[in-house]
Amino acid sequence: MKFKKLLTTAMAAALAVSAFAGCGAQAEESTETAQTAESTGEYADTITLVWYPNESAEDYDVARSEYARLIEEATGKKVEQKLTTDYAIAIESLANGTAQICFMGAQGYIEAKNANDAIEPLFVNSGASGTLDDAKYYSFLAVNKGDEGEYADGDSYSIDNIAGKRMSFVSNSSTSGFKVPTNSIISHFADQNLTEDDLIEGGEGKLFSQVLFGGSHQGSAFNLLSGKADVAVFCDTEIAPYASCTEGEANTTGSVYTINSDASAPFDTVTGKEFVVIQSTPVLNGPFAYNSDALDPADVKAIQDLFTSDEVANNEVIFVPEDSENVGMFEKSENERFVLVDDSWFDPIRDLSK
């Protein structure tokens, strides 16, 4: 499957600036407007859909347009899309009502809901079974091929020797790119009494010699492959457009991935390079979430009815078959579809902060 992605930073940044300039300053006004809409039953004629940096890539234009088209079909309202280069911008815009819908990871959803209890899950993508039972993806800790011997532990790998290395994360609002792996690292080095704050910066007295944030899963992976980091965290779904599992079983510890010869930028500069997964952790799929103060309940119902239908489950732009040339966010291997979920389903991620 060709899921080519290109991080169009300049374009996304320009849109983000124009759409969200003064986002924090507008928070109070936007929240007040959303609450007024809820109390009066009057909602905006335009629904704003905001995307994380990962999904703001230029090659997702067609897929993003299909999501907008489907929301317009369901509601009869115009949909405006906003791209971002920063997780925090997307999360804040949903929480304060600047945007009504956002596709986000579980951690971002939790942060948005902590900021505004009106945030609710719209739906999530299922696993291959078509249910929540296998609705998960994987968080990788990876090293460049050739360095994996430093982390060998019998027939498997240990993260003991990540201490003192240059580490790349995604964003501290990322579920699989920060929250889940840092929880694992803190547990592994329990004798050091580490906190998340101890892992955000590197240097003397810290676990890592240097800490980088890629800003996206693609950015974190590229930090590793370009030699800026010794170890990097990123997820399987965001690296899938650029790399193929060439040794071992996909998504498992010890598997080896090779950057595809036709990988798009920035990976076109590191084609053929390999990385080894030294730890793979399952993560709950993130939701499309909405602001219930800013989105008409009738629109919520209409959107949920359409997106959980067989029509959308069989839409090859939304759920892309393995042999398709389409560029999409989710693969179709068996019975993948969108399913409804309630807030409590994300408690395992929420509990990581307790």
C-alpha positions as CSV (number, residue, x, y, z in Angstrom):
1,M,0.0,0.0,0.0
2,K,1.3,3.4,-0.8
3,F,0.5,5.8,2.1
4,K,3.0,8.5,1.0
5,K,3.2,11.4,3.4
6,L,5.0,14.7,3.1
7,L,5.2,17.1,6.1
8,T,4.4,20.4,4.4
9,T,5.6,22.4,7.3
10,A,5.5,25.8,5.6
11,M,2.0,25.4,4.2
12,A,0.7,23.9,7.5
13,A,2.4,26.6,9.5
14,A,0.9,29.3,7.4
15,L,-2.6,27.9,7.8
16,A,-2.0,27.3,11.5
17,V,-1.0,30.9,12.0
18,S,-3.9,32.3,10.0
19,A,-6.4,30.0,11.7
20,F,-5.1,29.9,15.2
21,A,-3.2,33.1,15.7
22,G,-3.9,34.2,19.2
23,C,-5.6,30.9,19.9
24,G,-4.9,31.1,23.6
25,A,-6.1,34.7,23.8
26,Q,-9.3,33.7,22.1
27,A,-10.0,30.8,24.4
28,E,-12.3,32.6,26.8
29,E,-14.3,34.2,24.0
30,S,-14.6,30.9,22.0
31,T,-15.7,29.0,25.1
32,E,-18.3,31.7,25.9
33,T,-19.6,31.5,22.3
34,A,-19.8,27.7,22.5
35,Q,-21.7,27.8,25.8
36,T,-24.1,30.4,24.4
37,A,-24.7,28.2,21.4
38,E,-25.5,25.3,23.6
39,S,-28.0,27.3,25.8
40,T,-29.8,28.9,22.8
41,G,-29.7,25.9,20.5
42,E,-28.0,28.0,17.8
43,Y,-24.9,26.5,16.3
44,A,-22.5,27.7,13.6
45,D,-23.3,26.9,10.0
46,T,-19.7,25.8,9.4
47,I,-18.1,22.8,11.2
48,T,-14.4,23.2,11.7
49,L,-12.3,20.0,11.6
50,V,-8.7,20.3,12.9
51,W,-5.9,17.9,12.2
52,Y,-2.8,16.9,14.2
53,P,0.6,17.5,12.5
54,N,0.8,13.8,11.5
55,E,-2.3,14.0,9.4
56,S,-1.6,17.5,8.1
57,A,0.7,16.1,5.4
58,E,0.1,17.2,1.8
59,D,-0.4,13.7,0.6
60,Y,-3.5,13.4,2.8
61,D,-5.3,16.1,0.9
62,V,-7.7,13.6,-0.8
63,A,-8.3,11.6,2.4
64,R,-9.0,14.8,4.5
65,S,-11.3,16.1,1.8
66,E,-13.3,12.8,1.9
67,Y,-13.8,13.2,5.7
68,A,-15.0,16.7,5.1
69,R,-17.3,15.6,2.3
70,L,-18.8,12.9,4.5
71,I,-19.4,15.3,7.4
72,E,-21.1,17.7,5.0
73,E,-23.2,14.9,3.6
74,A,-24.3,13.9,7.1
75,T,-25.1,17.4,8.4
76,G,-25.8,19.5,5.4
77,K,-23.3,22.0,6.8
78,K,-20.0,23.3,5.3
79,V,-16.8,21.9,6.7
80,E,-13.7,24.0,7.1
81,Q,-10.4,22.1,7.7
82,K,-7.4,23.5,9.6
83,L,-3.9,22.0,9.5
84,T,-1.4,22.4,12.4
85,T,2.3,21.9,13.1
86,D,1.8,21.5,16.9
87,Y,-0.3,19.0,18.9
88,A,-1.0,21.7,21.5
89,I,-2.7,24.0,18.9
90,A,-5.1,21.2,17.8
91,I,-5.9,20.2,21.4
92,E,-6.6,23.7,22.5
93,S,-8.7,24.6,19.5
94,L,-11.0,21.7,20.2
95,A,-11.2,22.4,23.9
96,N,-12.0,26.1,23.5
97,G,-14.5,25.6,20.6
98,T,-12.4,27.1,17.8
99,A,-12.8,23.7,16.2
100,Q,-15.7,21.3,16.7
101,I,-14.0,18.0,15.7
102,C,-10.4,16.7,15.9
103,F,-8.8,13.3,15.2
104,M,-6.4,12.8,18.1
105,G,-4.6,10.3,20.2
106,A,-6.0,9.1,23.5
107,Q,-3.6,11.4,25.5
108,G,-4.6,14.4,23.5
109,Y,-8.3,13.6,24.0
110,I,-7.7,13.3,27.7
111,E,-5.9,16.6,27.8
112,A,-8.7,18.3,25.9
113,K,-11.4,16.8,28.2
114,N,-9.4,17.9,31.3
115,A,-9.5,21.4,29.9
116,N,-13.2,21.2,29.0
117,D,-15.5,18.4,30.1
118,A,-17.7,19.0,27.0
119,I,-15.1,17.1,24.9
120,E,-16.5,13.6,24.0
121,P,-15.4,10.8,21.7
122,L,-17.2,10.8,18.4
123,F,-16.0,7.3,17.3
124,V,-12.8,5.3,16.9
125,N,-11.4,3.0,14.3
126,S,-11.8,-0.7,15.2
127,G,-9.3,-3.5,14.8
128,A,-9.4,-6.1,12.1
129,S,-12.3,-7.8,14.0
130,G,-14.5,-4.8,13.5
131,T,-14.8,-4.4,17.3
132,L,-13.0,-2.6,20.1
133,D,-11.3,-5.9,21.1
134,D,-8.3,-5.3,18.9
135,A,-8.6,-1.5,18.4
136,K,-5.0,-0.8,18.9
137,Y,-1.7,0.2,17.3
138,Y,1.9,0.0,18.5
139,S,4.4,2.3,20.1
140,F,8.0,1.6,19.1
141,L,11.3,2.3,20.8
142,A,13.7,1.9,17.9
143,V,17.4,2.1,17.1
144,N,19.4,2.1,13.9
145,K,20.3,-1.2,12.4
146,G,23.8,-2.0,13.5
147,D,23.3,-0.5,17.0
148,E,20.9,-3.1,18.2
149,G,23.7,-5.2,19.8
150,E,24.0,-2.6,22.5
151,Y,20.5,-3.5,23.7
152,A,20.6,-7.3,23.3
153,D,19.3,-9.4,26.1
154,G,19.5,-13.0,25.2
155,D,17.1,-13.7,22.3
156,S,15.4,-10.4,22.9
157,Y,16.2,-6.8,23.8
158,S,16.3,-4.7,27.0
159,I,16.0,-0.9,27.4
160,D,18.7,-0.8,30.1
161,N,21.2,0.8,27.8
162,I,19.0,3.7,26.6
163,A,20.3,5.5,29.6
164,G,22.9,8.1,28.5
165,K,21.7,8.1,24.9
166,R,20.2,10.8,22.7
167,M,16.4,10.2,22.8
168,S,13.8,11.5,20.4
169,F,10.1,11.7,21.4
170,V,7.2,13.0,19.3
171,S,5.3,15.5,21.5
172,N,4.6,15.4,25.2
173,S,0.9,15.4,24.2
174,S,1.4,12.2,22.1
175,T,0.0,9.0,23.5
176,S,2.3,6.5,21.7
177,G,5.0,9.1,21.1
178,F,5.5,10.1,24.7
179,K,2.9,9.0,27.3
180,V,3.0,5.3,26.9
181,P,6.8,4.9,26.3
182,T,7.7,7.3,29.2
183,N,5.5,5.3,31.5
184,S,7.4,2.2,30.4
185,I,10.8,3.9,30.9
186,I,9.8,5.2,34.3
187,S,8.7,1.7,35.4
188,H,11.9,0.1,34.0
189,F,14.1,2.5,35.9
190,A,12.0,2.4,39.0
191,D,15.0,2.6,41.3
192,Q,15.8,6.1,40.0
193,N,12.4,7.5,41.0
194,L,12.0,9.3,37.7
195,T,9.0,11.5,36.6
196,E,7.9,12.6,33.2
197,D,9.5,15.9,33.8
198,D,12.9,14.1,34.2
199,L,12.6,12.7,30.7
200,I,11.7,16.0,28.9
201,E,15.3,17.3,29.1
202,G,18.6,15.7,28.7
203,G,22.1,16.5,30.1
204,E,24.0,16.1,33.3
205,G,22.1,14.3,36.0
206,K,19.3,13.2,33.6
207,L,18.6,9.8,32.2
208,F,19.3,10.9,28.6
209,S,22.3,12.9,27.3
210,Q,19.9,14.8,25.0
211,V,16.2,14.9,24.4
212,L,14.7,15.8,21.1
213,F,11.0,16.2,20.1
214,G,10.2,15.5,16.5
215,G,6.8,17.3,16.5
216,S,5.3,14.4,14.7
217,H,5.9,10.6,14.5
218,Q,7.5,11.1,11.1
219,G,9.8,13.8,12.6
220,S,10.9,11.5,15.5
221,A,11.6,8.6,13.2
222,F,13.6,10.9,10.9
223,N,15.7,12.1,13.9
224,L,16.8,8.5,14.4
225,L,17.4,7.7,10.8
226,S,19.3,10.9,10.1
227,G,21.7,10.3,13.0
228,K,20.4,13.1,15.3
229,A,19.1,10.6,17.9
230,D,20.4,7.1,19.1
231,V,16.9,6.0,20.1
232,A,13.5,7.2,19.0
233,V,9.9,6.7,19.8
234,F,7.2,6.6,17.1
235,C,4.2,4.4,16.2
236,D,3.7,1.8,13.5
237,T,0.9,3.5,11.7
238,E,2.7,6.7,11.0
239,I,5.9,4.9,9.8
240,A,3.9,2.5,7.6
241,P,3.9,4.9,4.5
242,Y,7.6,4.9,4.4
243,A,8.9,1.6,5.7
244,S,8.3,-2.1,5.4
245,C,9.0,-4.9,7.9
246,T,11.8,-6.9,6.3
247,E,12.8,-9.2,9.2
248,G,10.7,-10.7,11.9
249,E,7.0,-10.2,12.6
250,A,5.6,-6.7,12.1
251,N,5.0,-4.7,15.3
252,T,6.9,-7.0,17.5
253,T,10.1,-6.5,19.5
254,G,13.1,-7.5,17.3
255,S,11.5,-6.7,14.0
256,V,13.5,-4.9,11.4
257,Y,12.1,-2.2,9.1
258,T,13.6,-0.8,5.9
259,I,12.8,2.6,4.4
260,N,11.1,2.1,1.1
261,S,12.9,3.0,-2.1
262,D,10.0,5.3,-3.1
263,A,9.5,6.9,0.3
264,S,8.5,10.6,0.1
265,A,10.3,13.4,1.9
266,P,11.9,13.6,4.3
267,F,12.6,9.9,4.1
268,D,13.7,10.1,0.5
269,T,17.1,11.0,1.8
270,V,17.4,7.8,3.9
271,T,15.9,5.2,1.6
272,G,17.3,1.7,2.3
273,K,18.2,2.6,5.9
274,E,17.0,0.1,8.5
275,F,15.9,0.3,12.1
276,V,15.3,-2.3,14.8
277,V,12.4,-2.3,17.2
278,I,13.8,-2.9,20.7
279,Q,10.4,-2.5,22.4
280,S,6.8,-2.6,21.0
281,T,3.9,-1.7,23.2
282,P,0.2,-1.9,22.2
283,V,-1.8,1.4,22.5
284,L,-5.5,2.1,22.4
285,N,-6.7,3.7,19.1
286,G,-7.3,7.4,19.4
287,P,-10.7,8.9,18.7
288,F,-12.3,11.5,16.5
289,A,-13.4,13.8,19.3
290,Y,-15.9,16.6,19.4
291,N,-16.8,19.6,21.5
292,S,-20.4,19.0,22.7
293,D,-20.8,22.7,23.5
294,A,-20.0,23.7,20.0
295,L,-21.5,20.9,17.8
296,D,-25.2,20.4,17.5
297,P,-26.4,17.1,19.0
298,A,-28.4,16.4,15.9
299,D,-25.2,16.8,13.9
300,V,-23.4,14.5,16.3
301,K,-26.0,11.8,15.7
302,A,-26.0,12.2,12.0
303,I,-22.2,12.0,11.8
304,Q,-22.0,9.0,14.0
305,D,-24.7,7.2,12.0
306,L,-22.9,7.7,8.7
307,F,-19.4,7.0,9.9
308,T,-20.3,3.8,11.6
309,S,-22.2,2.6,8.6
310,D,-21.2,-0.2,6.1
311,E,-21.0,2.6,3.5
312,V,-18.0,4.2,5.2
313,A,-16.5,0.9,6.3
314,N,-16.3,0.0,2.6
315,N,-15.1,3.4,1.5
316,E,-11.6,2.8,0.1
317,V,-10.4,6.3,0.7
318,I,-11.2,6.0,4.4
319,F,-10.2,2.3,4.9
320,V,-7.6,1.7,2.3
321,P,-7.1,-1.9,0.9
322,E,-3.6,-3.3,0.8
323,D,-3.3,-3.2,-2.9
324,S,-4.8,0.3,-3.4
325,E,-3.0,3.3,-4.6
326,N,-5.2,5.5,-2.4
327,V,-3.6,7.5,0.4
328,G,-5.5,7.0,3.7
329,M,-5.2,7.0,7.4
330,F,-6.4,3.5,8.1
331,E,-5.8,0.1,6.4
332,K,-8.5,-2.3,5.4
333,S,-7.3,-5.9,6.1
334,E,-10.4,-7.5,7.3
335,N,-13.4,-5.9,9.0
336,E,-12.1,-2.5,10.0
337,R,-14.7,0.2,10.6
338,F,-15.6,3.0,12.9
339,V,-17.3,2.1,16.1
340,L,-18.8,4.1,19.0
341,V,-17.0,4.4,22.3
342,D,-17.5,6.1,25.6
343,D,-15.1,8.1,27.6
344,S,-14.3,5.3,30.1
345,W,-12.7,3.3,27.3
346,F,-9.7,5.6,27.6
347,D,-9.2,5.1,31.3
348,P,-6.2,2.8,30.8
349,I,-4.3,5.8,29.2
350,R,-5.8,8.2,31.8
351,D,-4.5,5.9,34.6
352,L,-0.9,6.3,33.4
353,S,-0.9,9.8,34.9
354,K,-2.1,8.6,38.3
